[in-house]
Amino acid sequence: MAEQYLLSIDNGTQSVRALLFDLQGELVAKSQVHLQAYYSEHPGWAEHDADGYWRAVGQACQQLWQNCSVPRSAIKGVAVTTQRGTVVNVDRDGKVLRPAITWLDQRRVGPQPPLSLLWRTAFKLTGLSGTIEYFRREAEINWIAQYQPEVWQQTHKYLLLSGFLNFRLCGRHVDSVGSQVAYVPFDYKAHKWAGKRDWKWEALKIRPEMLPELVAPGTIIGAITADAAAFTGIPEGTPLVAAAADKACEVIGAGALEPHIACLSYGTTATINTTSRKYVEVTPLIPPYPAAIPGGYSTEVQIFRGYWMVNWFKEQFGHLEQRTGAEQGLAPEFMFDQLVNEVPPGSMGLMLQPYWSPGIKTPGPEAKGAMIGFGDVHTRAHMYRAILEGLAYALREGKERIEKRSGVAVTELRVAGGGSQSDAAMQLTADIFGLPAVRAHVYETSGLGAAIAVAAGLGLYKDFDTATRAMTRPGRVFQPIAANRQIYDKLYKRVYLHMYQRLQPMYQQIAEITGYPEQM
C-alpha cells in the first residue's frame, strides 16, 4: 500500500493545488499556483480566463514533480475537484469561446419570456414564482444567449469548470454528478439531467446535447491523454476518476459521512453540511446538493460571502497586523488570532449579521449585512471578533434548521477550510455551538475527498465508507468553555435569532430607495 499514491487537482477560487496523498490519507506532496480570483470589466462581473485555469493546472503538476521524490509510476489515479458554479463555453474543437463566468459573478439577465401557463399556475400556487424568476435571471446560460448570441451559437458544450478540466485531461465531455451545483437543468433528487418535461428546459435556453455526460463519484471517466501527459507530467493512461465539487469533497475529507456529523467549511463561502442518504430540503422547495458519495445528498446551509469577510476586514482594516507580522516573521493568521483574543466573548455587545451578499429564500434577495451594538469601547479588534462570531451564529442557525428538517441531531462538528487554521475561530465555534469542534487532520480536505473518490473508484478500498474511515481521522479538538457558552447562548437566542426578522423590512426599504440589491 505504501507504493500507491493518489493525485488530486483542486482548482479553487484563490489557487490551483496539485496534491499527492497516500492510502492512509496523509499529504505526501503539494504544489500551489496562486490565482487572481477574477477580473471585472463591468461592475458586478467576475470572470476568469478559462485557459488560465488549465495553465495553472499544468504549472502546479509540473512543480509537484520537481519537488517530490515519489515515482510517477506509483500514482494509481487522479481526480479533479473545483469551485462550484463557474462555467465555460467551448466549441466543437474544445476551444474556449469566452472567459469563464465565475461563481462570484453578480450579473443578471433582463426580464424573460413568461413560462407556459401550466408552470406559471403551479409556481404561483406553491409560492415559488419569485424563486423561479430569480433562477432564470441569475442563470449565466440565459445571459450569454441573450447578450452574446454569436457565442451561444458556436457553443458545442456548456461545462462547469470541473467538466472543462476533465475534458482537457482525458478528451471526453464527462462530469461528476457531485459537481452539479449551478444554474443548469439538473434534477437534484434523481441525480441526473432533468427529464424532458421538467420546467428547467423551458426556463433555460439550452439543449440537452450541449451538456456533458454525467457519472457518479468514483466512476472511472477516462485516462490521461498523451497531450495532457505532456502538459502536466501525469503519466499517460493514468485513470481519471470522477470526484465532486470542492465543498462536497471537503465534507468527506473531514470524515463527515453520517448525518449526525456536521462539517463546517470556513472558506470563501462558509457552509454547514451533513451527509444524508435521504432527500432532505433544509429550506422548503430548495433541493439539497449532491454529495461526494454515490447517491448521497449534502444538506447544506451556506453563508455566501462567509470567510471572504475575514479577507475583507484584513484588506480594509488589518494593515497594521499584516505589516507587523511581516516584520516579525509571523503569519498574518497568528496576528489576527491575537486581535481576537484581546476581546472577551460576545465582543462587548457588538453583534454581526453576516449577509454581505443576498440569498434566495433564507435570507431573501433583499438581505444585507448589519452590525449593531456599537459603543465608544469598540475597536477594530471587537469588529473582527464580531465577524467570526456572526458567522458562527449563522451556521449554528443552519445546524438547527438541518436538525429540524432531517430529524437527526448533530452531535459532532468537523471544521475545514482556511478559517479552521485559526485557533481562536475554532474555540469560539465550540463555544457558540456548545459542541467539541474538531479540526480535520489535514488542511487540504477538498483534495483528500477527491483522493478518497480515486481510492474507492479504483477498488483500492472496497467502497467510499471504507476509504473515508481509513483516510480521515480527527485532528485537534477544541472543547467548549462553559462560561463562554452561556454568554453566547443568550446572545444567540435573545438577539441574533431576531435580527433578520426585525431588520428585513428596512432592508426592503433600502433596496427600493437605492435600487441595490436589484429587486425582482
C-alpha positions in Angstrom: 0.0 0.0 0.0 2.9 2.3 0.7 3.8 2.3 -3.0 0.3 3.5 -4.1 -0.4 7.2 -4.3 -3.4 9.3 -5.4 -3.3 12.7 -7.2 -5.9 15.4 -6.6 -6.2 18.5 -8.6 -8.0 21.2 -6.6 -9.0 24.3 -8.6 -10.3 26.7 -6.0 -11.1 30.4 -6.2 -7.7 31.6 -4.9 -5.3 28.9 -6.2 -4.8 25.6 -8.0 -3.2 22.9 -6.0 -1.7 19.6 -7.1 -1.9 17.3 -4.0 -0.4 13.8 -3.6 -1.9 11.5 -0.9 -1.1 8.1 0.3 -3.7 5.5 1.2 -3.7 6.5 4.8 -4.8 10.0 3.8 -1.5 11.7 4.6 -0.5 14.5 2.3 2.8 13.5 0.8 3.5 16.4 -1.5 1.9 19.7 -2.5 2.3 22.3 -5.2 0.2 25.5 -5.3 -0.2 28.1 -8.0 -2.0 31.3 -6.9 -4.7 32.8 -9.0 -6.2 36.2 -9.4 -9.7 35.3 -8.2 -11.4 37.1 -11.1 -11.3 40.2 -13.2 -14.2 42.5 -13.8 -14.9 44.6 -17.0 -18.2 45.8 -15.6 -19.5 46.3 -12.0 -20.6 43.0 -10.6 -19.0 40.9 -13.2 -16.5 38.2 -12.2 -14.7 36.4 -15.0 -11.5 34.4 -15.4 -9.5 33.2 -18.4 -10.6 29.5 -18.7 -7.4 28.6 -20.4 -5.6 30.3 -17.5 -7.1 27.7 -15.2 -5.7 24.9 -17.4 -2.3 26.6 -17.5 -2.3 26.8 -13.7 -3.1 23.0 -13.5 -0.2 22.2 -15.8 2.1 24.5 -13.8 1.0 23.1 -10.4 1.5 19.5 -11.6 5.0 20.2 -13.1 6.1 21.9 -9.9 4.8 18.9 -7.9 7.1 16.5 -9.8 10.1 18.8 -9.3 9.7 18.8 -5.5 8.5 15.2 -5.0 10.6 12.0 -4.7 7.6 9.8 -5.3 8.0 8.0 -8.7 5.2 8.9 -11.1 4.6 5.2 -11.8 3.3 4.9 -8.2 0.4 7.2 -9.0 -2.6 5.0 -9.4 -5.2 7.6 -10.3 -6.2 11.3 -10.5 -9.3 13.3 -9.7 -10.4 16.9 -10.1 -12.3 18.9 -7.6 -13.2 22.6 -8.3 -15.0 25.7 -7.2 -18.7 25.4 -7.8 -20.8 27.3 -10.4 -18.0 28.5 -12.7 -19.0 27.9 -16.3 -17.1 27.6 -19.6 -18.3 27.6 -23.2 -16.3 25.5 -25.8 -16.8 24.9 -29.5 -16.6 21.6 -31.3 -12.8 21.6 -31.2 -12.8 22.2 -27.5 -11.7 25.8 -27.9 -12.8 28.2 -25.2 -15.3 30.8 -26.7 -15.4 33.4 -23.9 -14.0 34.0 -20.4 -15.3 31.7 -17.7 -18.0 33.3 -15.7 -17.1 32.5 -12.1 -19.4 31.8 -9.2 -18.8 35.2 -7.7 -20.4 36.9 -10.8 -23.5 39.0 -10.0 -24.8 39.9 -13.4 -28.4 39.3 -14.2 -30.3 38.9 -17.4 -33.2 41.1 -18.2 -36.9 40.1 -18.0 -37.5 36.7 -19.5 -40.5 35.5 -21.7 -43.2 34.0 -19.4 -43.2 30.3 -18.8 -46.2 28.3 -20.0 -49.5 28.8 -18.2 -49.3 25.4 -16.6 -45.9 26.1 -14.9 -46.9 29.7 -14.0 -50.0 28.4 -12.3 -48.1 25.7 -10.5 -45.4 28.0 -9.2 -48.0 30.6 -8.1 -49.9 28.0 -6.1 -46.7 26.9 -4.3 -45.4 30.4 -3.8 -42.3 29.7 -5.9 -42.9 32.3 -8.7 -40.3 34.7 -7.3 -37.7 31.9 -6.7 -38.1 30.6 -10.3 -37.7 34.1 -11.8 -34.6 34.6 -9.6 -33.2 31.3 -11.0 -33.9 32.4 -14.6 -32.4 35.9 -14.2 -29.3 34.6 -12.4 -28.6 31.8 -15.0 -25.5 32.5 -17.0 -27.0 30.4 -19.8 -29.7 33.0 -20.3 -27.3 35.9 -20.1 -24.9 34.6 -22.7 -27.8 33.5 -25.0 -29.4 37.0 -24.8 -26.4 39.3 -24.9 -23.7 37.2 -26.7 -25.8 35.2 -29.2 -22.8 34.7 -31.5 -21.0 32.9 -28.7 -24.1 30.8 -27.9 -24.5 29.8 -31.5 -20.9 28.5 -31.5 -21.2 26.7 -28.2 -20.9 23.0 -28.6 -20.6 22.2 -24.9 -21.6 24.2 -21.9 -19.4 23.0 -19.0 -18.7 23.6 -15.4 -15.1 24.1 -14.6 -14.8 20.5 -13.4 -16.1 19.3 -16.7 -13.8 21.6 -18.6 -10.7 20.3 -16.7 -11.9 16.7 -17.1 -12.1 17.2 -20.9 -8.6 18.7 -21.0 -7.2 15.7 -19.1 -9.0 12.8 -20.8 -10.5 14.2 -24.0 -14.1 13.3 -23.0 -17.0 15.5 -22.1 -17.9 13.8 -18.8 -18.5 15.3 -15.4 -19.4 14.1 -12.0 -22.9 14.2 -10.6 -21.3 15.5 -7.4 -20.1 18.7 -9.2 -23.5 19.9 -10.5 -24.1 22.9 -8.4 -25.0 25.7 -10.8 -27.9 27.2 -12.8 -28.2 24.2 -15.0 -31.1 21.8 -15.8 -30.1 19.2 -13.2 -32.5 17.0 -11.2 -31.2 17.3 -7.7 -33.3 14.4 -6.4 -32.6 11.9 -9.1 -29.0 13.0 -9.7 -29.3 13.2 -13.5 -30.1 15.8 -16.1 -33.7 17.0 -15.8 -36.4 15.0 -17.6 -37.9 16.1 -20.9 -41.0 17.7 -19.2 -39.0 19.5 -16.5 -39.7 23.2 -16.3 -35.9 23.9 -16.4 -35.7 23.3 -20.1 -38.3 26.0 -20.6 -36.6 28.3 -18.2 -33.1 27.9 -19.6 -32.0 28.5 -23.2 -30.0 25.3 -23.5 -30.4 22.0 -25.4 -29.6 18.6 -23.8 -26.8 17.9 -26.3 -24.9 20.9 -25.1 -24.3 19.3 -21.7 -21.7 16.6 -20.8 -22.4 13.1 -19.8 -22.9 12.6 -16.0 -21.4 9.8 -13.9 -21.5 9.1 -10.2 -18.5 9.9 -8.0 -15.9 7.1 -8.0 -16.6 6.3 -11.7 -13.5 6.0 -14.0 -14.3 8.6 -16.7 -11.2 8.2 -18.9 -7.5 8.1 -19.0 -4.9 10.9 -19.2 -4.2 11.6 -22.9 -0.8 12.0 -24.5 -1.3 15.8 -24.8 -2.4 16.1 -21.2 0.5 14.0 -20.1 3.0 16.2 -21.9 1.4 19.3 -20.5 1.1 18.2 -16.8 3.6 15.4 -16.4 0.9 13.0 -15.2 1.7 9.6 -16.9 -0.3 8.9 -20.0 -3.0 6.3 -19.4 -3.4 7.2 -15.7 -7.1 6.6 -14.8 -9.2 9.8 -14.3 -11.9 9.3 -11.7 -15.0 11.4 -11.0 -14.9 13.2 -7.7 -17.2 16.1 -6.8 -17.2 19.9 -6.1 -14.8 21.3 -3.6 -17.4 21.7 -0.8 -18.7 18.1 -1.3 -15.2 16.7 -1.3 -14.4 18.7 1.8 -17.2 17.0 3.7 -15.9 13.5 3.2 -12.3 14.7 3.5 -13.3 15.8 7.0 -14.8 12.4 7.7 -18.4 13.6 7.9 -20.1 10.6 6.4 -23.0 10.2 8.9 -26.0 12.7 9.3 -25.1 13.3 12.9 -21.7 14.7 12.0 -21.7 18.3 10.6 -18.9 19.7 8.6 -18.3 23.4 8.9 -16.4 24.9 5.9 -14.6 28.1 6.8 -13.8 29.1 3.2 -14.7 32.0 0.9 -18.3 30.7 1.2 -18.9 29.4 4.7 -21.2 26.3 4.9 -22.5 23.7 7.2 -23.1 20.3 5.7 -24.3 16.9 6.7 -24.3 13.8 4.5 -27.6 12.1 4.1 -28.9 9.1 2.1 -32.3 10.7 2.3 -33.5 13.6 0.2 -34.0 16.4 2.7 -34.8 20.0 1.8 -33.4 22.1 4.6 -35.1 25.2 3.0 -38.5 24.0 1.8 -38.6 23.6 -2.0 -34.8 24.3 -2.3 -33.1 21.0 -3.1 -30.0 19.6 -1.4 -26.8 19.4 -3.3 -25.3 16.1 -4.5 -22.8 14.7 -2.1 -19.3 13.3 -3.0 -20.5 9.8 -2.4 -22.8 8.0 -4.9 -26.5 8.5 -4.2 -25.8 10.9 -1.3 -27.1 14.3 -0.5 -25.5 17.3 1.2 -27.9 19.1 3.4 -26.1 22.4 3.1 -26.7 25.8 4.5 -24.4 28.5 3.2 -23.3 32.0 4.1 -22.4 33.2 0.6 -19.6 35.6 1.5 -18.5 33.7 4.6 -14.8 33.9 5.4 -14.5 36.3 2.5 -15.5 38.7 5.2 -12.3 37.9 7.0 -10.2 38.9 4.0 -12.4 42.0 3.5 -11.6 43.0 7.1 -7.9 42.4 6.6 -7.9 44.5 3.4 -9.9 47.3 4.8 -8.7 47.4 8.5 -5.9 44.9 9.0 -2.8 46.6 7.5 -1.1 47.0 10.9 -1.3 43.3 11.7 -0.1 42.3 8.2 2.8 44.7 8.4 3.7 43.7 12.0 3.5 40.0 11.1 5.8 40.5 8.1 8.3 42.4 10.3 8.4 39.8 13.0 8.3 36.8 10.6 4.9 35.7 11.8 1.9 34.5 9.7 -0.9 37.1 9.4 -3.3 34.5 10.8 -1.3 34.4 14.1 -1.5 38.2 14.3 -5.3 38.2 13.8 -5.7 35.5 16.4 -4.1 37.8 18.8 -6.6 40.5 17.8 -9.5 38.1 18.5 -8.0 37.2 21.9 -7.9 40.8 23.0 -11.7 40.9 23.1 -14.0 39.0 25.5 -16.7 36.5 24.2 -19.6 38.5 22.9 -17.4 41.4 21.7 -18.8 43.6 24.4 -22.2 43.6 22.8 -21.2 44.1 19.2 -23.4 41.7 17.0 -23.0 41.0 13.3 -25.5 39.5 10.8 -23.2 38.2 8.0 -25.4 38.7 5.0 -22.8 40.6 3.0 -24.5 39.1 -0.1 -28.2 38.4 -0.5 -29.7 34.9 -0.7 -32.7 33.3 -2.4 -35.1 32.5 0.4 -33.3 32.3 3.8 -32.1 35.1 3.7 -34.1 36.6 0.9 -32.8 38.7 -2.0 -33.3 41.9 -0.1 -30.8 40.8 2.7 -27.9 43.0 3.7 -25.2 42.7 6.4 -25.7 44.5 9.7 -23.6 45.3 12.8 -25.4 46.5 15.9 -24.4 47.5 19.4 -21.6 49.9 18.7 -20.2 51.9 21.6 -17.1 54.0 22.3 -15.4 50.9 23.8 -15.3 49.2 20.5 -12.2 48.9 18.3 -11.1 47.0 15.2 -10.5 44.0 17.4 -14.1 43.9 18.5 -15.2 44.2 14.9 -13.0 41.3 13.9 -14.2 39.1 16.6 -17.8 40.0 15.9 -17.3 38.9 12.3 -16.2 35.4 13.4 -19.0 35.2 16.0 -21.6 36.3 13.5 -20.5 33.7 11.0 -20.7 31.0 13.7 -24.1 32.2 14.9 -25.4 31.9 11.3 -24.0 28.4 10.9 -25.5 27.4 14.2 -28.8 28.6 12.9 -28.2 26.4 9.8 -27.4 23.4 12.1 -30.8 23.8 13.8 -32.6 24.1 10.5 -30.9 20.9 9.3 -31.8 19.1 12.6 -35.4 20.2 12.3 -35.9 19.1 8.7 -33.9 15.9 8.9 -35.0 14.7 12.4 -31.3 13.9 13.2 -29.5 15.7 16.0 -26.0 16.9 15.2 -23.6 15.6 17.9 -20.2 16.2 16.3 -18.5 19.1 14.4 -15.7 18.8 11.9 -14.2 22.0 10.7 -12.3 22.5 7.5 -11.3 25.4 5.2 -8.8 28.2 5.6 -10.6 29.6 8.7 -10.1 26.3 10.5 -6.4 27.1 10.9 -7.3 29.8 13.4 -7.3 28.5 17.0 -9.4 31.5 18.0 -12.1 30.7 15.4 -12.1 27.0 16.4 -12.6 27.9 20.1 -15.4 30.3 19.6 -17.1 27.8 17.2 -17.0 25.2 20.0 -18.4 27.8 22.5 -21.2 29.0 20.2 -22.3 25.6 19.1 -21.8 24.1 22.6 -20.1 21.1 21.0 -16.5 20.0 20.6 -15.1 21.4 17.4 -12.7 19.0 15.7 -10.1 20.3 13.1 -9.6 17.9 10.2 -6.3 16.0 10.4 -5.1 17.6 7.2 -5.8 21.1 5.9 -6.4 20.1 2.3 -9.7 18.4 2.9 -11.2 19.0 -0.5 -8.2 17.4 -2.1 -8.4 14.5 0.3 -12.1 14.0 -0.5 -11.1 13.8 -4.2 -8.4 11.2 -3.3 -11.0 9.2 -1.4 -13.0 9.1 -4.6 -10.0 7.7 -6.5 -9.3 5.1 -3.8 -12.9 3.9 -3.9 -13.3 4.1 -7.6 -10.2 2.1 -8.3 -11.0 -0.6 -5.7 -8.1 0.3 -3.5 -10.7 0.2 -0.8 -14.0 -1.7 -1.2 -16.2 1.4 -1.1 -16.4 5.1 -0.1 -17.3 4.3 3.5 -14.2 2.1 4.0 -11.9 4.6 2.2 -13.2 7.5 4.2 -12.8 5.8 7.5 -9.2 4.6 6.6 -8.1 8.0 5.2 -9.6 10.5 7.7 -9.3 11.0 11.4 -9.8 13.8 13.9 -7.1 16.4 14.4 -7.0 18.8 17.3 -10.2 19.0 19.4 -11.5 22.3 20.9 -13.8 21.8 23.9 -16.5 24.4 24.7 -15.7 26.6 27.7 -18.8 26.7 29.9 -18.7 30.4 30.8 -18.3 31.4 27.2 -21.0 29.0 26.1 -23.5 30.7 28.5 -22.8 34.1 27.1 -23.1 33.0 23.5 -26.3 31.0 24.1 -28.1 34.1 25.5 -26.8 36.4 22.7 -27.8 33.8 20.1 -31.3 33.1 21.4 -32.2 36.6 22.6 -30.6 38.8 19.9 -29.2 37.0 16.9 -32.2 34.9 16.0 -34.4 38.1 16.0 -32.1 40.3 13.9 -33.1 39.4 10.4 -36.8 39.4 11.2 -36.5 42.9 12.7 -34.3 44.3 10.0 -35.8 42.7 7.0 -38.5 45.5 6.4 -35.7 48.1 6.5 -33.6 46.1 4.0 -36.6 46.1 1.7 -36.9 49.9 2.0 -33.2 50.3 1.4 -33.5 48.3 -1.8 -36.5 50.2 -3.0 -34.8 53.6 -2.4 -31.3 52.8 -3.7 -32.0 50.0 -6.2 -29.5 47.8 -4.5 -29.8 44.8 -4.4 -31.8 44.9 -7.6 -35.4 44.0 -6.9 -37.0 41.0 -8.7 
